[in-house]
Amino acid sequence: MVERADDPWGAIRDAVVAVSDGFVRWVGPEVDAPARLLTSATRTLDLRGGWVTPGLVDAHTHLVFGGNRADEWERRLQGATYEEIARAGGGILSTVRATRAADRESLLASAEDRLTTLVDHGCTTVEIKSGYGLDLATELRMLSVARDAGARAGVTVSTTLLGAHALPPEYRDDRASYLDLVCREMIPEAARLGLADAVDAFCEGIAFTPAECARVLETAAAHGLAARLHADQLSDGGGAALAARLGARSADHLEHTSLAGVEAMAEANTAAVLLPGAYHFLGETQRPPVGAFRSAGVPMVVATDLNPGSSPLGSPLLALNFACVLFGLTPAEAVAGMTRAAAPVLGLEDRGRVVPGARADLACWAVRTPAELCYWMGVNPVTAVVAGGEVVRGAADG
């Protein structure tokens, strides 16, 4: 599958993709392939009628954490809301307690398991946030664990510091001092150590105000780190417009974003990261303004939001299905939202497409049509995953 203007899928049938030194060198119909490509190959993968897409890019996860929150899920099933649980000391703070108590080895083992599941479902690039430490040592440990998990899995991990995720209990009565910790210690140290590629913040009534988030993201920019923002998930707090004003690569969630926020994002080319797993798991009823994003030309990204509290979703394919069924994306839009639209959110312009010169991150599928990637539920049709030209999952030599 490659891009062509006359086909939303960019399909080339009976195709050959030639890879060397980690990059795509040639793509096209087999009948047009230069003979030297077919005769000089040292390894071939015959997909026997299957499809090749870019490797999936999961651009929003929180997969490094201790414990889980199944008990809180049970309480929500009995009528408690996410906000009520959070205000009672549960939610993010319960995961903070479990994550602070976990040693590095156990955090790495569990993170590697979750990342392996994403890779098994076609992901070759995964963003991983911190945000369950809320102190300097644990936040840095989470980022380091994320880097190591990616190295072990053989895929790219992009790390995001999310120190402004919640107010830790020890700072409950001193918000200003906690913001000082994030801006004067966490961000500078993560940047100095090279542990973070970006900085995120949770702009919401139960988390941080627009002014507080602006300070965090402006500090990130001063230290050479990209900006992301959790915005307008539970209410319209102007987060989308704030993300656009600050030049953030994305605003994420966006269920309550206004048309003014959409327009600001379009003008700033700030991507909309849609997280249908959280929408589904929390039982939300207000969808993000997908039609407005589409009309305004705002790039729409789809991600799992894999986390223990609001989206324990380990299947990027189910996220694609949810994006179509719950949010109204077309299958072509959804798959683009986890490939070519997702990669720029992580600053990785070298992937997300199957074109000459692109990084050879590929997912191979036993499907008859690419729409099946969004159609099946609970089915994983991956036959091989290639990251940087190396086969990291499946596929015997052809």
MARTI-980019 format. One record per residue (C-alpha): y, x, z; residue number from 1. Coordinates in nm, 3 decimals. Layout:
# residues N
+---------+---------+---------+-----+
!       y !       x !       z !  nr !
+---------+---------+---------+-----+
!       Y !       X !       Z ! NUM !
...
+---------+---------+---------+-----+
//
This chain:
# residues 398
+---------+---------+---------+-----+
!       y !       x !       z !  nr !
+---------+---------+---------+-----+
!   0.000 !   0.000 !   0.000 !   1 !
!   0.333 !   0.151 !  -0.111 !   2 !
!   0.672 !   0.005 !  -0.183 !   3 !
!   0.751 !  -0.166 !  -0.512 !   4 !
!   1.049 !  -0.390 !  -0.575 !   5 !
!   0.844 !  -0.663 !  -0.746 !   6 !
!   0.598 !  -0.704 !  -0.457 !   7 !
!   0.687 !  -0.754 !  -0.087 !   8 !
!   0.370 !  -0.563 !  -0.001 !   9 !
!   0.435 !  -0.281 !  -0.248 !  10 !
!   0.071 !  -0.296 !  -0.350 !  11 !
!  -0.094 !  -0.048 !  -0.583 !  12 !
!  -0.454 !  -0.143 !  -0.654 !  13 !
!  -0.735 !   0.104 !  -0.722 !  14 !
!  -0.505 !   0.372 !  -0.589 !  15 !
!  -0.530 !   0.735 !  -0.484 !  16 !
!  -0.325 !   0.888 !  -0.202 !  17 !
!  -0.329 !   1.268 !  -0.215 !  18 !
!  -0.249 !   1.455 !   0.107 !  19 !
!  -0.199 !   1.824 !   0.179 !  20 !
!  -0.042 !   2.020 !   0.464 !  21 !
!   0.019 !   1.700 !   0.655 !  22 !
!   0.223 !   1.522 !   0.388 !  23 !
!   0.165 !   1.273 !   0.109 !  24 !
!   0.182 !   1.462 !  -0.220 !  25 !
!   0.096 !   1.195 !  -0.476 !  26 !
!   0.041 !   0.818 !  -0.480 !  27 !
!  -0.058 !   0.597 !  -0.769 !  28 !
!  -0.335 !   0.424 !  -0.961 !  29 !
!  -0.651 !   0.631 !  -0.983 !  30 !
!  -0.641 !   0.617 !  -1.364 !  31 !
!  -0.306 !   0.799 !  -1.355 !  32 !
!  -0.404 !   1.061 !  -1.099 !  33 !
!  -0.377 !   1.422 !  -1.221 !  34 !
!  -0.726 !   1.556 !  -1.276 !  35 !
!  -0.663 !   1.853 !  -1.047 !  36 !
!  -0.613 !   1.615 !  -0.753 !  37 !
!  -0.954 !   1.461 !  -0.804 !  38 !
!  -1.138 !   1.788 !  -0.862 !  39 !
!  -0.971 !   2.009 !  -0.600 !  40 !
!  -0.994 !   1.777 !  -0.299 !  41 !
!  -1.168 !   1.936 !  -0.001 !  42 !
!  -1.224 !   1.601 !   0.167 !  43 !
!  -1.216 !   1.245 !   0.038 !  44 !
!  -1.217 !   0.907 !   0.211 !  45 !
!  -1.354 !   0.628 !  -0.006 !  46 !
!  -1.232 !   0.297 !   0.136 !  47 !
!  -1.456 !   0.094 !  -0.097 !  48 !
!  -1.199 !  -0.170 !  -0.174 !  49 !
!  -1.013 !  -0.152 !   0.157 !  50 !
!  -0.640 !  -0.105 !   0.202 !  51 !
!  -0.418 !   0.183 !   0.314 !  52 !
!  -0.089 !   0.124 !   0.492 !  53 !
!   0.146 !   0.355 !   0.673 !  54 !
!   0.022 !   0.431 !   1.022 !  55 !
!   0.157 !   0.168 !   1.258 !  56 !
!   0.462 !   0.258 !   1.467 !  57 !
!   0.475 !   0.088 !   1.807 !  58 !
!   0.840 !   0.136 !   1.892 !  59 !
!   0.851 !  -0.018 !   2.241 !  60 !
!   0.590 !   0.039 !   2.515 !  61 !
!   0.581 !   0.109 !   2.888 !  62 !
!   0.222 !   0.233 !   2.895 !  63 !
!   0.251 !   0.494 !   3.172 !  64 !
!   0.215 !   0.312 !   3.504 !  65 !
!   0.002 !   0.276 !   3.814 !  66 !
!  -0.189 !  -0.038 !   3.909 !  67 !
!  -0.147 !  -0.373 !   3.738 !  68 !
!   0.011 !  -0.712 !   3.813 !  69 !
!  -0.273 !  -0.956 !   3.751 !  70 !
!  -0.199 !  -1.117 !   4.089 !  71 !
!   0.158 !  -1.193 !   3.981 !  72 !
!   0.027 !  -1.342 !   3.659 !  73 !
!  -0.188 !  -1.577 !   3.863 !  74 !
!   0.121 !  -1.679 !   4.062 !  75 !
!   0.309 !  -1.754 !   3.742 !  76 !
!   0.020 !  -1.971 !   3.627 !  77 !
!   0.075 !  -2.168 !   3.948 !  78 !
!   0.444 !  -2.220 !   3.874 !  79 !
!   0.637 !  -1.914 !   3.995 !  80 !
!   0.884 !  -1.767 !   3.746 !  81 !
!   0.919 !  -1.403 !   3.645 !  82 !
!   1.267 !  -1.396 !   3.797 !  83 !
!   1.150 !  -1.551 !   4.127 !  84 !
!   0.875 !  -1.291 !   4.162 !  85 !
!   1.116 !  -1.008 !   4.081 !  86 !
!   1.377 !  -1.127 !   4.334 !  87 !
!   1.106 !  -1.145 !   4.602 !  88 !
!   1.026 !  -0.775 !   4.560 !  89 !
!   0.753 !  -0.809 !   4.300 !  90 !
!   0.780 !  -0.754 !   3.929 !  91 !
!   0.896 !  -0.408 !   3.828 !  92 !
!   0.923 !  -0.292 !   4.189 !  93 !
!   0.556 !  -0.360 !   4.259 !  94 !
!   0.467 !  -0.131 !   3.969 !  95 !
!   0.717 !   0.125 !   4.100 !  96 !
!   0.530 !   0.138 !   4.428 !  97 !
!   0.194 !   0.184 !   4.253 !  98 !
!   0.331 !   0.446 !   4.013 !  99 !
!   0.498 !   0.651 !   4.283 ! 100 !
!   0.170 !   0.652 !   4.476 ! 101 !
!  -0.041 !   0.764 !   4.178 ! 102 !
!  -0.108 !   1.132 !   4.119 ! 103 !
!  -0.042 !   1.290 !   3.782 ! 104 !
!  -0.408 !   1.306 !   3.682 ! 105 !
!  -0.467 !   0.936 !   3.736 ! 106 !
!  -0.146 !   0.844 !   3.553 ! 107 !
!  -0.249 !   1.061 !   3.259 ! 108 !
!  -0.602 !   0.921 !   3.248 ! 109 !
!  -0.487 !   0.560 !   3.242 ! 110 !
!  -0.207 !   0.629 !   2.994 ! 111 !
!  -0.447 !   0.810 !   2.764 ! 112 !
!  -0.683 !   0.512 !   2.774 ! 113 !
!  -0.405 !   0.271 !   2.675 ! 114 !
!  -0.273 !   0.501 !   2.404 ! 115 !
!  -0.625 !   0.546 !   2.265 ! 116 !
!  -0.653 !   0.169 !   2.229 ! 117 !
!  -0.332 !   0.161 !   2.023 ! 118 !
!  -0.455 !   0.445 !   1.804 ! 119 !
!  -0.787 !   0.269 !   1.756 ! 120 !
!  -0.587 !  -0.025 !   1.618 ! 121 !
!  -0.397 !   0.182 !   1.363 ! 122 !
!  -0.102 !   0.335 !   1.551 ! 123 !
!   0.000 !   0.690 !   1.464 ! 124 !
!   0.339 !   0.686 !   1.642 ! 125 !
!   0.407 !   0.527 !   1.980 ! 126 !
!   0.724 !   0.513 !   2.189 ! 127 !
!   0.663 !   0.536 !   2.565 ! 128 !
!   0.927 !   0.461 !   2.828 ! 129 !
!   0.954 !   0.572 !   3.188 ! 130 !
!   1.113 !   0.328 !   3.431 ! 131 !
!   0.845 !   0.279 !   3.696 ! 132 !
!   0.949 !   0.577 !   3.905 ! 133 !
!   1.318 !   0.512 !   3.972 ! 134 !
!   1.346 !   0.852 !   4.137 ! 135 !
!   1.397 !   1.184 !   3.969 ! 136 !
!   1.054 !   1.335 !   4.027 ! 137 !
!   0.851 !   1.031 !   3.922 ! 138 !
!   1.063 !   0.954 !   3.617 ! 139 !
!   1.019 !   1.310 !   3.491 ! 140 !
!   0.648 !   1.298 !   3.571 ! 141 !
!   0.609 !   0.981 !   3.365 ! 142 !
!   0.781 !   1.139 !   3.066 ! 143 !
!   0.565 !   1.450 !   3.094 ! 144 !
!   0.249 !   1.239 !   3.115 ! 145 !
!   0.355 !   1.048 !   2.805 ! 146 !
!   0.399 !   1.373 !   2.611 ! 147 !
!   0.059 !   1.500 !   2.723 ! 148 !
!  -0.114 !   1.172 !   2.636 ! 149 !
!   0.021 !   1.196 !   2.282 ! 150 !
!  -0.099 !   1.555 !   2.245 ! 151 !
!  -0.447 !   1.459 !   2.362 ! 152 !
!  -0.463 !   1.161 !   2.124 ! 153 !
!  -0.342 !   1.363 !   1.825 ! 154 !
!  -0.053 !   1.126 !   1.748 ! 155 !
!   0.324 !   1.131 !   1.786 ! 156 !
!   0.470 !   1.005 !   2.112 ! 157 !
!   0.844 !   0.946 !   2.134 ! 158 !
!   0.966 !   0.934 !   2.493 ! 159 !
!   1.246 !   0.723 !   2.640 ! 160 !
!   1.401 !   0.760 !   2.984 ! 161 !
!   1.442 !   0.414 !   3.140 ! 162 !
!   1.583 !   0.506 !   3.478 ! 163 !
!   1.808 !   0.199 !   3.463 ! 164 !
!   1.512 !  -0.039 !   3.466 ! 165 !
!   1.556 !  -0.187 !   3.813 ! 166 !
!   1.733 !  -0.105 !   4.136 ! 167 !
!   1.487 !   0.074 !   4.370 ! 168 !
!   1.457 !  -0.061 !   4.723 ! 169 !
!   1.611 !   0.245 !   4.886 ! 170 !
!   1.933 !   0.179 !   4.687 ! 171 !
!   1.933 !  -0.199 !   4.731 ! 172 !
!   2.271 !  -0.187 !   4.907 ! 173 !
!   2.421 !   0.100 !   4.708 ! 174 !
!   2.412 !   0.033 !   4.334 ! 175 !
!   2.682 !   0.289 !   4.260 ! 176 !
!   2.482 !   0.574 !   4.413 ! 177 !
!   2.174 !   0.482 !   4.214 ! 178 !
!   2.373 !   0.479 !   3.889 ! 179 !
!   2.506 !   0.820 !   3.990 ! 180 !
!   2.146 !   0.941 !   4.027 ! 181 !
!   2.056 !   0.812 !   3.680 ! 182 !
!   2.366 !   0.954 !   3.511 ! 183 !
!   2.417 !   1.277 !   3.704 ! 184 !
!   2.058 !   1.383 !   3.760 ! 185 !
!   1.793 !   1.194 !   3.563 ! 186 !
!   1.955 !   1.202 !   3.220 ! 187 !
!   2.079 !   1.563 !   3.237 ! 188 !
!   1.746 !   1.691 !   3.368 ! 189 !
!   1.535 !   1.498 !   3.116 ! 190 !
!   1.757 !   1.633 !   2.839 ! 191 !
!   1.747 !   1.989 !   2.973 ! 192 !
!   1.368 !   1.987 !   2.994 ! 193 !
!   1.328 !   1.825 !   2.653 ! 194 !
!   1.127 !   1.540 !   2.802 ! 195 !
!   1.323 !   1.249 !   2.655 ! 196 !
!   1.419 !   1.159 !   2.300 ! 197 !
!   1.622 !   0.855 !   2.401 ! 198 !
!   1.760 !   0.660 !   2.696 ! 199 !
!   1.719 !   0.287 !   2.756 ! 200 !
!   1.860 !   0.039 !   3.009 ! 201 !
!   1.777 !  -0.317 !   3.114 ! 202 !
!   2.087 !  -0.530 !   3.064 ! 203 !
!   2.012 !  -0.852 !   3.253 ! 204 !
!   2.116 !  -1.048 !   3.561 ! 205 !
!   1.815 !  -0.923 !   3.757 ! 206 !
!   1.877 !  -0.564 !   3.650 ! 207 !
!   2.204 !  -0.399 !   3.538 ! 208 !
!   2.540 !  -0.527 !   3.419 ! 209 !
!   2.685 !  -0.452 !   3.075 ! 210 !
!   2.933 !  -0.211 !   3.233 ! 211 !
!   2.656 !  -0.027 !   3.418 ! 212 !
!   2.443 !  -0.007 !   3.103 ! 213 !
!   2.739 !   0.119 !   2.904 ! 214 !
!   2.782 !   0.404 !   3.149 ! 215 !
!   2.413 !   0.496 !   3.119 ! 216 !
!   2.409 !   0.494 !   2.740 ! 217 !
!   2.739 !   0.681 !   2.711 ! 218 !
!   2.593 !   0.947 !   2.940 ! 219 !
!   2.288 !   0.964 !   2.716 ! 220 !
!   2.505 !   1.025 !   2.412 ! 221 !
!   2.693 !   1.300 !   2.595 ! 222 !
!   2.359 !   1.476 !   2.645 ! 223 !
!   2.246 !   1.436 !   2.284 ! 224 !
!   1.999 !   1.153 !   2.347 ! 225 !
!   1.969 !   0.837 !   2.141 ! 226 !
!   2.040 !   0.494 !   2.291 ! 227 !
!   1.819 !   0.184 !   2.319 ! 228 !
!   1.886 !  -0.135 !   2.517 ! 229 !
!   1.680 !  -0.417 !   2.666 ! 230 !
!   1.913 !  -0.704 !   2.578 ! 231 !
!   1.944 !  -1.081 !   2.613 ! 232 !
!   1.584 !  -1.138 !   2.719 ! 233 !
!   1.641 !  -1.395 !   2.994 ! 234 !
!   2.004 !  -1.488 !   2.927 ! 235 !
!   2.284 !  -1.411 !   2.685 ! 236 !
!   2.460 !  -1.130 !   2.866 ! 237 !
!   2.621 !  -0.986 !   2.555 ! 238 !
!   2.361 !  -0.711 !   2.542 ! 239 !
!   2.315 !  -0.719 !   2.166 ! 240 !
!   2.685 !  -0.673 !   2.103 ! 241 !
!   2.698 !  -0.399 !   2.366 ! 242 !
!   2.411 !  -0.213 !   2.200 ! 243 !
!   2.590 !  -0.237 !   1.866 ! 244 !
!   2.923 !  -0.119 !   2.011 ! 245 !
!   2.757 !   0.185 !   2.167 ! 246 !
!   2.571 !   0.278 !   1.848 ! 247 !
!   2.228 !   0.209 !   1.994 ! 248 !
!   1.938 !   0.239 !   1.755 ! 249 !
!   1.803 !  -0.093 !   1.874 ! 250 !
!   1.847 !  -0.391 !   2.096 ! 251 !
!   1.513 !  -0.520 !   2.222 ! 252 !
!   1.384 !  -0.868 !   2.321 ! 253 !
!   1.689 !  -1.075 !   2.213 ! 254 !
!   1.558 !  -1.425 !   2.284 ! 255 !
!   1.906 !  -1.539 !   2.394 ! 256 !
!   2.121 !  -1.339 !   2.154 ! 257 !
!   2.421 !  -1.526 !   2.013 ! 258 !
!   2.533 !  -1.530 !   1.651 ! 259 !
!   2.818 !  -1.299 !   1.751 ! 260 !
!   2.558 !  -1.054 !   1.878 ! 261 !
!   2.367 !  -1.080 !   1.552 ! 262 !
!   2.681 !  -1.011 !   1.352 ! 263 !
!   2.766 !  -0.709 !   1.567 ! 264 !
!   2.416 !  -0.568 !   1.521 ! 265 !
!   2.436 !  -0.617 !   1.145 ! 266 !
!   2.768 !  -0.436 !   1.125 ! 267 !
!   2.639 !  -0.144 !   1.334 ! 268 !
!   2.295 !  -0.136 !   1.167 ! 269 !
!   2.135 !  -0.176 !   1.508 ! 270 !
!   1.773 !  -0.288 !   1.470 ! 271 !
!   1.627 !  -0.592 !   1.645 ! 272 !
!   1.305 !  -0.501 !   1.824 ! 273 !
!   1.108 !  -0.823 !   1.866 ! 274 !
!   0.854 !  -0.838 !   2.147 ! 275 !
!   0.644 !  -1.151 !   2.100 ! 276 !
!   0.383 !  -1.039 !   2.353 ! 277 !
!   0.634 !  -1.080 !   2.637 ! 278 !
!   0.756 !  -1.410 !   2.495 ! 279 !
!   0.397 !  -1.538 !   2.488 ! 280 !
!   0.288 !  -1.397 !   2.825 ! 281 !
!   0.593 !  -1.526 !   3.013 ! 282 !
!   0.566 !  -1.870 !   2.852 ! 283 !
!   0.917 !  -1.854 !   2.707 ! 284 !
!   1.043 !  -2.129 !   2.479 ! 285 !
!   1.361 !  -1.987 !   2.323 ! 286 !
!   1.283 !  -1.767 !   2.026 ! 287 !
!   1.500 !  -1.479 !   1.909 ! 288 !
!   1.735 !  -1.582 !   1.627 ! 289 !
!   1.504 !  -1.453 !   1.354 ! 290 !
!   1.665 !  -1.660 !   1.078 ! 291 !
!   2.007 !  -1.521 !   1.167 ! 292 !
!   1.873 !  -1.166 !   1.176 ! 293 !
!   1.713 !  -1.220 !   0.835 ! 294 !
!   2.029 !  -1.367 !   0.683 ! 295 !
!   2.249 !  -1.091 !   0.826 ! 296 !
!   2.019 !  -0.813 !   0.711 ! 297 !
!   1.942 !  -0.687 !   1.062 ! 298 !
!   1.623 !  -0.476 !   1.050 ! 299 !
!   1.347 !  -0.655 !   1.241 ! 300 !
!   1.094 !  -0.439 !   1.426 ! 301 !
!   0.776 !  -0.566 !   1.593 ! 302 !
!   0.628 !  -0.390 !   1.898 ! 303 !
!   0.370 !  -0.459 !   2.167 ! 304 !
!   0.593 !  -0.399 !   2.474 ! 305 !
!   0.269 !  -0.289 !   2.641 ! 306 !
!   0.341 !  -0.307 !   3.015 ! 307 !
!   0.171 !  -0.439 !   3.330 ! 308 !
!   0.403 !  -0.726 !   3.411 ! 309 !
!   0.528 !  -0.916 !   3.109 ! 310 !
!   0.319 !  -0.796 !   2.814 ! 311 !
!  -0.023 !  -0.643 !   2.893 ! 312 !
!  -0.082 !  -0.633 !   2.519 ! 313 !
!  -0.288 !  -0.345 !   2.385 ! 314 !
!  -0.331 !  -0.474 !   2.029 ! 315 !
!  -0.056 !  -0.407 !   1.775 ! 316 !
!  -0.240 !  -0.642 !   1.538 ! 317 !
!  -0.210 !  -0.930 !   1.783 ! 318 !
!   0.160 !  -0.846 !   1.815 ! 319 !
!   0.184 !  -0.888 !   1.437 ! 320 !
!   0.009 !  -1.224 !   1.459 ! 321 !
!   0.239 !  -1.339 !   1.739 ! 322 !
!   0.544 !  -1.228 !   1.539 ! 323 !
!   0.436 !  -1.455 !   1.255 ! 324 !
!   0.306 !  -1.754 !   1.452 ! 325 !
!   0.558 !  -1.756 !   1.739 ! 326 !
!   0.869 !  -1.609 !   1.577 ! 327 !
!   0.833 !  -1.714 !   1.213 ! 328 !
!   0.818 !  -1.375 !   1.041 ! 329 !
!   0.628 !  -1.354 !   0.717 ! 330 !
!   0.323 !  -1.126 !   0.724 ! 331 !
!   0.506 !  -0.879 !   0.498 ! 332 !
!   0.806 !  -0.878 !   0.735 ! 333 !
!   0.582 !  -0.829 !   1.037 ! 334 !
!   0.393 !  -0.533 !   0.891 ! 335 !
!   0.720 !  -0.379 !   0.772 ! 336 !
!   0.841 !  -0.429 !   1.129 ! 337 !
!   0.567 !  -0.200 !   1.255 ! 338 !
!   0.600 !   0.058 !   0.976 ! 339 !
!   0.910 !   0.126 !   0.767 ! 340 !
!   1.153 !  -0.068 !   0.990 ! 341 !
!   1.014 !   0.078 !   1.312 ! 342 !
!   1.022 !   0.450 !   1.234 ! 343 !
!   1.405 !   0.479 !   1.212 ! 344 !
!   1.439 !   0.323 !   1.559 ! 345 !
!   1.267 !   0.638 !   1.685 ! 346 !
!   1.472 !   0.864 !   1.458 ! 347 !
!   1.160 !   0.943 !   1.256 ! 348 !
!   1.261 !   0.896 !   0.895 ! 349 !
!   0.964 !   1.096 !   0.769 ! 350 !
!   0.708 !   0.817 !   0.816 ! 351 !
!   0.654 !   0.445 !   0.784 ! 352 !
!   0.606 !   0.460 !   0.407 ! 353 !
!   0.331 !   0.582 !   0.177 ! 354 !
!   0.543 !   0.781 !  -0.067 ! 355 !
!   0.540 !   1.144 !  -0.184 ! 356 !
!   0.705 !   1.365 !   0.077 ! 357 !
!   0.633 !   1.133 !   0.369 ! 358 !
!   0.433 !   1.250 !   0.666 ! 359 !
!   0.067 !   1.162 !   0.607 ! 360 !
!   0.035 !   0.902 !   0.881 ! 361 !
!  -0.201 !   0.642 !   0.738 ! 362 !
!  -0.410 !   0.350 !   0.858 ! 363 !
!  -0.713 !   0.241 !   0.657 ! 364 !
!  -0.837 !  -0.116 !   0.680 ! 365 !
!  -1.146 !  -0.315 !   0.578 ! 366 !
!  -0.948 !  -0.617 !   0.454 ! 367 !
!  -0.916 !  -0.786 !   0.118 ! 368 !
!  -0.546 !  -0.864 !   0.150 ! 369 !
!  -0.282 !  -0.703 !   0.373 ! 370 !
!  -0.187 !  -1.041 !   0.519 ! 371 !
!  -0.519 !  -1.026 !   0.705 ! 372 !
!  -0.363 !  -0.764 !   0.936 ! 373 !
!  -0.158 !  -1.052 !   1.080 ! 374 !
!  -0.420 !  -1.322 !   1.033 ! 375 !
!  -0.722 !  -1.218 !   1.237 ! 376 !
!  -0.712 !  -1.247 !   1.615 ! 377 !
!  -0.943 !  -1.034 !   1.828 ! 378 !
!  -1.067 !  -0.846 !   1.522 ! 379 !
!  -0.998 !  -0.480 !   1.449 ! 380 !
!  -1.056 !  -0.391 !   1.082 ! 381 !
!  -0.953 !  -0.024 !   1.113 ! 382 !
!  -1.187 !   0.212 !   0.928 ! 383 !
!  -0.984 !   0.532 !   0.965 ! 384 !
!  -0.657 !   0.657 !   1.112 ! 385 !
!  -0.488 !   0.967 !   0.973 ! 386 !
!  -0.206 !   1.138 !   1.165 ! 387 !
!  -0.022 !   1.426 !   1.006 ! 388 !
!  -0.299 !   1.459 !   0.751 ! 389 !
!  -0.574 !   1.482 !   1.014 ! 390 !
!  -0.835 !   1.211 !   1.057 ! 391 !
!  -0.810 !   1.109 !   1.422 ! 392 !
!  -1.026 !   0.798 !   1.409 ! 393 !
!  -1.329 !   0.692 !   1.203 ! 394 !
!  -1.432 !   0.758 !   0.843 ! 395 !
!  -1.720 !   0.982 !   0.750 ! 396 !
!  -1.677 !   1.210 !   0.453 ! 397 !
!  -1.699 !   1.026 !   0.122 ! 398 !
+---------+---------+---------+-----+
//
